[in-house]
Amino acid sequence: MNLRYTRSEGLRAMGGFSLGVGLLISLLNLGTNPQPGGLVLAGLLVLTGLGLRLEAAIVEPRDQRRPDLPLDR
């Protein structure tokens, strides 16, 4: 089991979480009384999530070239 946690894995997880929360907010907001503040927040979260996922895709090849760090650090 590889215990190393790379930067791209963290970015991908945070991007997925941000996307999920943004879409959930937009669905809940559309089901009730739509207010522009909730939709703006949902839009910002979705754009942030897409940006983080894109950055993770760009950073991933560099993370794979990095040699495994010793676990005793």
C-alpha positions in Angstrom: 0.0 0.0 0.0 1.4 3.4 -1.0 0.9 5.9 1.9 2.2 8.8 -0.2 -0.5 11.5 -0.7 0.3 13.6 -3.8 -0.8 17.1 -4.5 -2.9 16.1 -7.5 -4.9 13.6 -5.3 -5.7 16.4 -2.8 -6.7 18.8 -5.6 -8.9 16.2 -7.2 -10.7 15.4 -4.0 -11.3 19.1 -3.1 -12.5 19.8 -6.7 -14.9 16.9 -6.6 -16.2 18.1 -3.2 -16.6 21.6 -4.4 -18.5 20.5 -7.5 -20.8 18.3 -5.5 -21.6 21.0 -3.0 -22.2 23.6 -5.8 -24.5 21.3 -7.7 -26.4 20.4 -4.5 -26.9 24.1 -3.6 -28.2 24.8 -7.1 -30.6 21.9 -7.0 -31.9 22.9 -3.5 -32.2 26.5 -4.5 -34.1 25.8 -7.7 -36.5 23.5 -5.8 -37.4 26.3 -3.4 -37.7 30.0 -3.8 -34.8 30.9 -6.1 -32.6 33.7 -4.8 -29.7 35.1 -6.8 -27.3 34.8 -3.9 -27.6 31.1 -3.6 -27.2 30.6 -7.4 -24.1 32.9 -7.4 -22.5 30.8 -4.6 -23.3 27.6 -6.4 -21.8 29.0 -9.6 -18.6 30.0 -7.8 -18.3 26.6 -6.2 -18.8 24.8 -9.5 -16.2 27.0 -11.2 -13.8 26.5 -8.4 -14.3 22.8 -8.5 -13.7 22.7 -12.3 -10.5 24.8 -11.8 -9.2 22.5 -9.1 -9.9 19.4 -11.2 -8.2 20.9 -14.2 -5.2 21.9 -12.1 -5.0 18.3 -10.7 -4.9 17.0 -14.3 -2.1 19.3 -15.2 -0.1 18.6 -12.0 -0.5 14.8 -12.1 2.3 13.9 -14.6 4.8 15.8 -12.4 3.6 13.9 -9.3 4.0 10.5 -11.0 7.7 11.3 -12.0 8.5 12.2 -8.4 10.3 9.3 -6.6 8.6 7.8 -3.6 9.6 9.5 -0.4 10.7 7.4 2.5 8.0 7.0 5.1 10.3 7.7 8.1 10.1 11.5 7.5 
